[in-house]
Amino acid sequence: MEKSTAESSSQIQKSADGQGRHGIQIGYRTLSIRVDEKVGQKVKKSADPADAIVAIDVHLIPTDQVFVRYSSSPTVGLESAAVERRLKDGKNVISPPPTKYWLKALNYIFGGFNFLMWIAFVVTVLSYKPLGQPPLIFNLGVAVLLMLVIIISATFYALVDFHANRIMKSIKSLIAEEAAVIRGGNQQLISANDIVVGDIVVLSTGDRVPADLRIVEMSSDLRFDRSLLTGESDMIPGSLDATAQNALETRNLALNSTFVTQGNCLGVVFATGDRTVMGRLVRMSGESKFKLTTIQREIWFFTKVISTVALSLFCFSLLLFGVWLRKSYPGYLTISGAISNSIGCLTAFVPQGLPICVALSLTVIARRMAKRSVLVKNLATIETLGCISVLCSDKTGTLTAGKMAVASIAFLDGSMKADELEGQVANMADPRVYAGLDATHKVTRLCNGAKFDAGTADRPIAERVIKGDPTDTALLRFSEALSVPSLSINTSSLLENSKRLFEIPFNSKNKWMLSVIEVNDVVDGDVSEKNSKTWMFAKGAPDILFRSCSTAMKSDGSVVPFDDSAKEEFGAIQSTWSSEGQRVLALCRKPLEVFKGHLPPSDLEAVMYGEMQDLTLVGLVGIRDPPRPDVPAAIDVIRRAGVRVFMVTGDFKLTAVAIAHQVGIITQERVDTIDDVRAAVDKYPEGIPPPLIKPSDDDPIRAVVLTGEDVATLSPLDWNVVVGSYTEIVFARTTPDQKMSIVENIKARGDNTVAVTGDGVNDAPALKVSDIGVAMGSGSDVAKEAAALILLNNDFSSIPVAIEMGRLVFDNLKKVTLYLMPVGSYTEFMAVLANVLMGMQIPLSSYLQVCFSITNDVVMSISLMYEKAEADLMLRKPRNARTDRLTDWRLFVQIYLFLGLMAWPCCMAMWFVYMDQNGLSFYDVILTYNQWGAGWQNKTSDELTTLVNTGQCIYYVTMVFIQYGVLLAIRNRRVSLLQSNPLWGPRQNLIVLVGMLGTALIAVTNLYGPGLQAVFNTTPIPAMFWGIPFGFALAILIVDELRKLIVRTYPKSIIAKMAW
């Protein structure tokens, strides 16, 4: 192993604040040597991951022994030479669980509708031999065709799955996971993949733990989210000492893939990659479980219904043959012929193109989302975005740019712009007029949880990389840049003469941060403060800290009582700045006569909470965070799509409302409050069904702002008013628990599908309970883990695009279903029904049925997956995911009582017209049963066979070209083809033409292919039967155009209500 010896004292100190001395270069050398043995290593190793987890003992040894075991220094960390050697042991990456390819292959081969094709294949083989007497080459050809269908479908599913996985991997590779480590005495950001055993990792609120760590320093409020490991959502406190023998239960280990939800700490890496506890658990658990998404459930439901109907009709057809036709009309059908014709029930009712189109649509969406750098954790969840009816958005870093900068400074007796500070001081005859700036500088610099990355220390302050939240980052840049020699304000000397003793990081419940600092230089103040060496600095929400202040500072540094007039003065400044959209922080300080640093962190924290009184309010800081430039336009699009956008933030009420006005969340001049909500509580009486609690289209737009205190007091009836009456809502000063409660209450009313956007730790609970969580790529690891969608480029305008794509997926799949069923299912089935019940020769052979379903239909339906959004797609109301199905009664009306009712009579008419041209009238064809044979109507057996074969091909060709009209009709739900043709314009889709050409070529091949003619009895048809179907297609298109015109003109008519 590598051993380290230091020239300084070997005793390792523990710091309660989690920051220690690691931001400063340490002045001693470390000697590293490499030897062969590893201290504490077990001689016997086990291949069982469970045994390796049980063998972990690093949590049981003292802290100083941890550094010895892993050859690391508590202050310097690892040197570069040691890092290079240890990197040879492998990257810090957990291998994915092994894929069970045999299960995937079985799913490809038997999944979807393929299992019905297998049934048809087996039955067809049986009808060839032994049931075929004599065996018919036709049945063998159909069996071969069915096997080709299965092979092609399985191959297509595999290729689409492979392609989609490859796209998702390429998107995920865009997420650069970084970690802060101490190396060579400096804190630096590195790729999490490059962490090695012995590294000292710096963790702060919101970070994902990048490897398995032993905690060696921590803040008193350290908390972890271990739900990925334990399944429990309770926050686990950290500890410096072992709390259990079991490595999975002890609290002094930070395990890979868990999250820091509060506080900060330092930890020594003892395992990386597959050797971590998470890596071993992945190896033990095998492949992850599969969970159906909304669209997958819809397709599976539809598949089960169609498959059940198809199998039932197949069995019913055979039953009719067995108990009726065979006895009543002997010789009408042989067993082999009955089976062959009954196969049409399986192939006719199966929309074979639907599963292919589902897979293809997700691939198309994946490609589009990848171009926008949007990570969708499960592609199928994109459809759920189309159902969003409420979007709850965080403010900071989501609606705003997250690039905060200090804009204003205020003391009790005046305020000034931050960028004019140094100039104003320099122009004063006596700079001591602004002596209060020294206290401001100390609080903003020393009570700060952000840190500069040592690797960028040579850059200008504005360009340096900072690890920390946006607020601390803004204060850090401000204080680092503030230099007033006349007031002895200098950051370097301040850091040299101060030492951090204790810290309570900011959290969304307290809404303040506290630091205890030992200062060696003189601090200006009143008499009671002059001799103090230990100071408590605090910063946070003014409305919270004002309650703890007893004095206030003027710009010259003098301190006066914090009386009612002072509160009014600061309150007015806060209101003014907040109404301009600035985030306002209060800066406070207090001298400490006694600091009990020897107490345990938890006890010391309790003591410091007790000290949060009699503070001196140094002043206020205004921080400006401008809205993202793309947000107002995006919110406008989202609102026009019928989606209500609410702001849920921890910021001050006036600041939140100001930003809401700027981005378009609030458009009304009057903004209601909790009092207005309670005055309207009678609008929704108790017992009203939750789905009915939503604003009516006729209701005026109303806005309301509610604070966290208001939310905590809302009753169920109050929530009914909030959710049911308001279109514009701002929730301000909310805690994470309140954010989660807000989402749950909105979901429980109005059949809402709720999306939540956020980027911070405090957003994670709401992201988890939402229907769709959306995180920013620059957000915390906790937020990104909880979200289903990650905007890698922090591009808020990707949200309306994602909503549109979600709606488009569902819209296009609905169109595919509507396209496939009238002709490829209904019209084919009518041919089988006529044969079984009406005693007519089957007008469409089983080969042509199968061929049409799996070639012509699929080729044409694929073009629908490339359809662009209709003009009104983002003007429609959101789909209700709980009640609006992929296939509803309106769709079946369109299939069976409109399009299908025009299609199958046209095809059947062509069959009878051809028979009539050849001397067989309507009654010579129908109800003939076993009379059809040699001598029927003075025709030989060969003549009758030729007539049937030709008639079947005419029926088939009519179906092929009628589909042209059906396809063009269903491309638009309400808009005319004249405004959205596939050749040019916004709805251009040239793949439609390719599909039309492809299906025509398939038809020509079937009828004129010599080999196909010999095996499947296909034959050329008279020229007139190639042309007439185009007239039918045009007629169907014109009738549908008239239907759309009625829908547009009379939107409340019965026709409009039946429109799909």
NORFEN-V634876 format. One record per backbone hydrogen bond with DSSP energy under -0.5 kcal/mol. NH is the residue of the N-H (numbers start at 1). CO is the residue of the C=O. E is the energy in kcal/mol with one decimal. If there is no record, write none. Layout:
# NORFEN-V634876
nh: (NH/NH)
co: (CO/CO)
e: (E/E)
This chain:
# NORFEN-V634876
nh: (3/3/5/7/13/18/18/22/24/28/31/32/33/35/35/39/41/45/52/53/54/55/56/60/61/61/66/66/67/68/69/70/71/72/73/77/78/83/84/85/86/87/88/88/89/90/92/93/95/101/103/104/105/106/107/108/109/110/111/114/115/116/117/118/119/120/121/122/123/124/125/126/127/128/129/131/132/133/133/139/140/141/142/143/144/145/146/147/148/149/150/151/152/153/154/155/156/157/158/159/160/161/162/163/164/165/166/167/168/169/170/171/172/173/174/175/176/177/178/179/180/181/181/182/183/183/184/185/186/188/190/192/194/195/198/199/200/201/201/202/203/203/206/207/209/210/212/213/213/214/215/215/216/217/218/219/220/222/223/224/225/226/226/229/230/231/231/236/237/238/239/249/250/254/255/257/258/259/260/261/261/262/265/266/267/268/269/269/270/271/274/275/276/280/281/282/283/284/285/286/297/298/299/300/301/302/303/304/305/306/307/308/309/310/311/312/313/314/315/316/317/318/319/320/321/322/323/324/325/326/328/329/332/338/339/340/341/342/343/344/345/346/346/347/348/349/350/351/352/354/356/357/358/359/360/361/362/363/364/365/366/367/368/369/370/371/372/372/373/374/375/375/376/377/377/381/382/383/384/385/385/386/386/387/388/389/390/391/392/392/393/393/394/398/399/399/400/401/404/405/407/408/409/410/411/412/414/416/418/420/421/424/425/426/427/428/431/433/434/435/436/437/438/439/440/441/442/443/444/445/446/447/448/451/453/454/456/457/459/463/464/464/467/468/473/474/475/476/477/478/479/480/481/482/483/484/487/488/489/490/494/495/496/497/498/499/501/502/504/507/511/513/514/515/516/517/517/518/519/519/520/524/529/530/530/532/535/535/536/537/537/538/539/540/541/542/544/545/546/547/548/549/550/551/552/553/554/557/560/562/563/567/568/569/570/571/572/573/574/575/576/577/578/579/580/580/581/582/583/584/585/586/587/588/589/590/592/593/596/597/599/604/605/606/607/608/609/610/611/612/613/615/616/617/617/618/618/619/620/621/622/623/623/624/624/625/628/631/632/634/635/636/637/638/639/640/641/642/643/644/644/646/646/647/648/649/656/657/658/659/660/661/662/663/664/665/666/672/672/676/677/678/679/680/680/681/683/684/685/688/692/693/694/699/704/705/706/708/711/712/713/713/714/714/719/720/721/722/723/724/725/726/727/728/729/729/730/731/732/732/733/734/739/740/741/742/743/744/745/746/747/748/749/750/752/754/755/756/757/758/763/764/764/767/768/769/770/771/772/774/775/776/777/779/780/781/782/784/785/786/787/788/789/790/791/792/792/793/794/796/798/799/801/802/803/804/805/806/807/808/809/810/811/812/813/814/815/816/817/818/819/820/821/822/823/824/825/826/827/828/829/830/831/832/833/834/835/836/837/838/838/840/849/850/851/852/853/854/855/856/857/859/860/861/862/863/863/864/864/865/865/866/867/873/875/876/876/879/881/883/884/885/888/892/893/894/895/896/897/897/899/900/900/902/902/903/904/906/907/908/909/910/911/912/913/914/915/916/917/918/918/919/920/921/924/925/925/926/927/928/928/929/931/932/933/935/936/938/939/944/945/946/947/948/949/950/951/952/953/954/955/956/957/958/959/960/961/962/963/964/965/966/967/968/969/970/971/972/979/980/980/988/989/992/994/995/996/997/998/999/1000/1001/1002/1003/1004/1005/1006/1007/1008/1009/1010/1013/1014/1015/1016/1017/1018/1025/1026/1027/1028/1030/1031/1031/1032/1033/1034/1035/1036/1037/1038/1039/1040/1041/1042/1043/1044/1045/1046/1047/1048/1049/1050/1053/1057/1058/1059/1059)
co: (1/33/31/29/11/15/218/19/21/26/5/30/3/1/33/37/38/43/48/49/50/51/53/57/57/58/62/63/63/64/65/66/68/67/77/73/182/79/80/81/82/83/84/85/86/87/193/91/93/99/100/100/101/102/103/104/105/106/107/111/110/113/113/114/115/116/117/118/119/120/121/122/123/124/125/126/126/131/134/136/136/137/138/139/140/141/142/143/144/145/146/147/148/149/150/151/152/153/154/155/156/157/158/159/160/161/162/163/164/165/166/167/168/169/171/172/174/175/176/190/202/179/188/200/181/186/78/76/183/181/179/177/191/192/269/196/182/199/267/180/201/265/260/204/258/208/271/211/254/268/213/252/266/266/15/264/503/219/262/236/259/224/234/226/226/226/227/224/235/222/251/246/246/213/253/209/255/225/207/223/259/223/203/217/201/214/199/267/212/212/93/272/273/276/277/278/279/280/281/282/293/294/295/296/297/298/299/300/301/302/303/304/305/306/307/308/309/310/311/312/313/314/315/316/317/318/319/320/320/321/324/325/329/334/335/336/337/338/339/341/342/342/343/343/344/345/346/349/350/351/352/353/354/355/356/357/358/359/360/361/362/363/364/365/366/367/368/369/370/369/373/790/374/375/788/378/379/380/381/381/382/382/383/384/385/753/753/644/390/755/391/646/757/395/394/395/395/626/402/624/622/622/416/620/414/553/411/409/407/417/418/420/421/422/423/425/429/430/431/432/555/434/435/435/436/437/438/439/440/441/442/443/446/467/465/187/453/454/456/460/460/461/451/466/469/470/471/472/473/474/475/476/477/478/481/489/484/485/484/488/490/491/492/493/495/518/516/516/514/512/507/539/504/537/502/515/535/499/517/533/497/522/526/526/527/529/517/533/590/515/535/588/513/586/511/584/541/541/542/544/545/546/615/615/560/617/558/554/552/550/561/563/564/565/566/567/568/569/570/571/572/573/574/575/576/577/578/577/623/582/621/540/619/538/616/536/534/591/594/595/596/600/601/602/603/604/605/606/607/609/611/548/589/551/615/587/616/587/410/585/408/583/621/405/622/581/399/628/628/630/631/632/633/634/635/636/637/639/638/389/642/391/644/729/393/731/652/653/654/655/656/657/658/659/660/660/660/670/703/673/673/674/675/676/677/678/680/681/683/685/689/690/692/696/728/672/730/732/707/708/709/710/710/711/715/716/717/718/719/720/721/722/702/702/645/727/704/647/706/730/651/649/735/736/737/738/739/740/741/742/743/744/746/690/749/752/390/772/392/774/760/760/761/763/764/765/766/754/754/756/789/758/791/776/759/206/206/780/781/782/783/773/773/375/775/373/790/373/791/794/795/796/797/798/799/800/801/802/803/804/805/806/807/808/809/810/811/812/813/814/815/816/817/818/819/820/821/821/822/823/825/826/827/828/829/830/831/832/833/833/834/834/845/846/847/848/849/850/851/851/852/855/856/857/858/859/860/860/861/861/862/863/864/870/872/872/873/386/879/880/880/883/886/888/889/890/891/892/892/893/894/894/895/898/899/899/900/902/903/904/905/906/907/908/909/910/911/912/913/914/915/916/915/919/921/921/922/922/838/839/925/839/928/929/931/939/933/935/936/940/941/942/943/944/945/946/947/948/949/950/951/952/953/954/955/956/957/958/959/961/961/962/963/964/965/966/967/969/976/976/977/985/982/989/990/991/992/993/994/995/996/997/998/999/1000/1001/1002/1003/1004/1005/1008/1009/1010/1011/1012/1013/1012/1022/1023/1023/1024/1027/1027/1028/1028/1029/1030/1031/1032/1033/1034/1035/1036/1037/1038/1039/1040/1041/1042/1043/1044/1045/1046/1050/1053/1054/1055/1056)
e: (-0.5/-1.1/-0.8/-0.7/-0.5/-0.6/-0.5/-1.4/-1.7/-1.0/-1.3/-0.6/-0.9/-2.2/-0.5/-0.5/-1.7/-0.5/-1.6/-1.9/-2.1/-1.8/-1.2/-1.8/-0.5/-0.6/-1.1/-0.7/-1.2/-1.4/-3.0/-2.0/-1.1/-2.2/-1.1/-1.4/-0.9/-2.0/-2.4/-1.8/-2.2/-1.9/-0.6/-1.0/-1.6/-1.7/-2.8/-1.9/-0.6/-1.4/-0.7/-1.8/-2.9/-2.0/-2.1/-2.5/-2.4/-2.8/-1.9/-2.0/-0.7/-0.9/-1.4/-2.2/-1.8/-2.6/-2.5/-2.7/-2.5/-2.3/-2.5/-2.1/-2.1/-1.3/-2.5/-2.3/-0.5/-0.6/-0.5/-0.5/-1.5/-2.4/-2.2/-2.2/-2.3/-2.4/-2.6/-2.1/-2.2/-2.4/-2.2/-2.5/-3.0/-2.8/-2.6/-2.4/-2.5/-2.7/-2.2/-2.5/-2.8/-2.4/-2.5/-2.7/-2.7/-2.3/-2.1/-2.1/-2.4/-2.3/-2.0/-2.0/-2.6/-1.7/-1.8/-1.5/-0.8/-1.0/-0.5/-2.6/-0.6/-0.5/-2.7/-2.5/-0.7/-2.5/-1.5/-2.5/-1.8/-2.6/-2.7/-2.8/-2.0/-1.2/-2.2/-1.9/-0.7/-0.7/-2.9/-3.1/-0.6/-2.8/-3.6/-2.2/-3.0/-0.5/-2.0/-0.5/-3.2/-2.3/-0.6/-2.4/-2.5/-1.5/-1.1/-2.5/-0.6/-1.5/-2.4/-2.9/-2.7/-0.7/-0.5/-1.3/-3.1/-0.5/-1.5/-3.1/-0.5/-1.9/-1.5/-1.2/-2.1/-2.2/-0.6/-2.6/-1.8/-1.8/-2.6/-1.7/-0.8/-1.3/-2.2/-2.8/-1.9/-2.5/-2.6/-0.5/-2.6/-1.1/-0.6/-2.1/-1.8/-2.3/-2.4/-2.4/-1.7/-1.9/-2.7/-1.5/-2.6/-2.0/-2.5/-2.6/-2.6/-2.5/-2.9/-2.4/-2.2/-2.8/-2.8/-2.3/-2.4/-3.0/-2.7/-2.3/-2.7/-2.3/-2.5/-2.7/-2.6/-2.0/-2.5/-2.5/-1.9/-2.5/-2.8/-2.1/-2.0/-2.4/-3.5/-2.5/-2.2/-2.9/-2.4/-2.3/-2.6/-2.4/-1.5/-1.3/-2.0/-0.7/-0.8/-2.5/-3.3/-1.1/-0.6/-0.8/-2.0/-2.4/-0.7/-2.4/-2.4/-2.3/-2.6/-2.8/-2.0/-1.5/-2.5/-2.6/-2.3/-2.1/-2.0/-3.0/-2.3/-1.5/-0.8/-0.7/-1.5/-2.1/-0.6/-2.8/-0.7/-0.6/-2.0/-2.1/-1.9/-1.1/-0.8/-0.8/-0.7/-0.5/-1.3/-1.8/-1.2/-2.6/-1.7/-3.2/-0.6/-3.1/-0.7/-3.2/-1.5/-1.6/-0.5/-1.6/-2.3/-2.8/-0.9/-1.6/-3.4/-1.8/-2.6/-2.4/-3.5/-1.9/-1.3/-2.7/-2.4/-1.3/-1.0/-2.4/-2.4/-2.2/-1.5/-1.2/-0.6/-1.9/-2.4/-1.7/-3.2/-2.0/-1.6/-0.6/-1.9/-2.8/-2.1/-2.4/-2.4/-1.9/-2.8/-1.9/-1.1/-1.9/-2.9/-2.3/-2.0/-1.4/-1.6/-1.7/-0.8/-0.9/-2.8/-0.7/-2.4/-2.2/-2.1/-2.6/-2.4/-2.2/-2.8/-2.4/-1.9/-1.4/-0.5/-1.4/-1.8/-1.5/-2.3/-0.9/-1.8/-2.5/-2.0/-1.6/-1.0/-2.0/-3.2/-1.4/-2.9/-0.6/-3.0/-2.9/-2.4/-2.8/-3.0/-0.6/-2.9/-3.3/-0.7/-3.1/-3.2/-0.5/-1.5/-0.9/-0.7/-1.5/-3.1/-0.5/-3.3/-3.1/-0.6/-2.3/-1.9/-1.6/-2.5/-0.6/-1.2/-2.6/-2.8/-0.6/-1.7/-1.2/-2.5/-1.7/-3.4/-2.6/-2.8/-2.0/-3.0/-2.7/-1.5/-2.4/-2.4/-2.3/-2.7/-2.7/-2.3/-1.8/-2.7/-2.4/-2.4/-2.7/-2.7/-2.3/-0.8/-0.9/-2.0/-2.3/-3.2/-0.5/-2.5/-3.1/-2.8/-3.3/-1.7/-1.6/-3.0/-0.5/-0.5/-1.7/-1.6/-2.9/-2.3/-1.6/-1.9/-2.3/-2.0/-1.4/-0.9/-1.1/-2.8/-2.7/-2.8/-3.1/-0.6/-2.2/-1.0/-1.3/-2.3/-2.5/-2.7/-3.2/-0.5/-2.6/-0.5/-0.5/-2.7/-1.4/-0.5/-1.7/-2.9/-2.0/-1.9/-2.5/-2.7/-2.0/-1.1/-1.7/-1.8/-2.5/-0.5/-2.8/-0.6/-2.2/-2.8/-2.9/-2.6/-2.5/-2.3/-2.3/-2.5/-2.2/-1.9/-2.2/-1.1/-1.8/-1.6/-0.5/-2.9/-0.5/-1.7/-2.2/-1.5/-0.9/-0.8/-1.0/-1.9/-0.7/-0.6/-1.4/-1.8/-1.9/-1.6/-1.2/-2.1/-2.3/-2.9/-1.2/-2.5/-2.0/-0.7/-1.2/-0.6/-1.1/-2.5/-1.7/-1.5/-2.4/-2.9/-2.1/-2.0/-1.1/-1.5/-2.1/-0.5/-0.5/-2.1/-3.5/-2.8/-0.6/-1.9/-1.9/-2.5/-2.1/-2.2/-2.6/-2.0/-2.3/-2.4/-2.0/-2.5/-1.5/-1.2/-3.3/-1.1/-0.6/-2.7/-2.2/-2.5/-1.8/-1.1/-0.6/-1.2/-2.4/-2.2/-1.7/-1.1/-2.0/-1.5/-3.5/-2.8/-1.1/-2.7/-1.8/-3.7/-1.2/-1.4/-2.1/-2.0/-1.9/-1.4/-2.1/-2.3/-2.5/-2.9/-1.6/-1.2/-0.5/-2.1/-1.0/-2.0/-1.9/-0.9/-2.6/-2.6/-2.5/-2.5/-2.4/-2.3/-2.6/-2.6/-1.6/-2.7/-3.0/-2.3/-2.1/-2.0/-2.4/-2.4/-2.3/-2.4/-2.7/-2.0/-0.8/-0.6/-0.6/-0.9/-3.4/-1.3/-1.1/-2.4/-2.1/-1.1/-1.5/-2.9/-2.2/-1.4/-2.2/-2.9/-0.8/-0.9/-1.4/-2.3/-2.4/-3.2/-2.5/-2.2/-2.2/-1.6/-1.0/-2.7/-2.7/-1.9/-2.7/-1.9/-0.6/-0.8/-0.5/-1.1/-0.6/-1.3/-1.1/-1.4/-1.9/-1.8/-0.7/-0.7/-0.9/-0.9/-0.9/-3.0/-0.8/-0.5/-1.9/-2.1/-2.1/-2.1/-3.0/-0.5/-1.9/-2.5/-0.6/-1.9/-0.8/-1.0/-2.2/-2.1/-1.1/-2.1/-2.7/-2.4/-1.8/-1.6/-2.2/-2.9/-2.2/-2.0/-2.6/-2.2/-1.0/-0.6/-1.7/-2.7/-0.6/-1.0/-0.7/-1.0/-2.2/-2.9/-1.3/-0.6/-2.6/-2.8/-1.0/-0.7/-2.9/-2.5/-1.9/-1.0/-2.3/-2.4/-2.4/-2.4/-2.4/-2.6/-2.6/-2.8/-2.6/-1.7/-2.1/-2.5/-2.2/-2.7/-2.5/-1.9/-2.2/-2.1/-2.2/-1.5/-0.8/-0.8/-1.9/-2.9/-2.2/-1.9/-2.2/-0.7/-0.7/-1.1/-0.5/-0.8/-1.6/-2.0/-1.7/-1.7/-2.7/-2.4/-2.6/-2.6/-2.6/-1.8/-2.2/-2.0/-1.8/-2.4/-2.6/-2.3/-2.0/-2.5/-2.0/-0.5/-2.6/-1.9/-1.9/-2.8/-1.0/-0.7/-1.2/-2.0/-0.9/-2.3/-1.3/-0.8/-1.2/-1.5/-2.6/-2.3/-2.3/-2.6/-2.2/-2.5/-2.6/-2.1/-2.1/-2.1/-2.0/-2.5/-2.1/-2.1/-2.2/-2.6/-2.5/-3.1/-2.1/-2.0/-1.4/-0.6/-0.8)
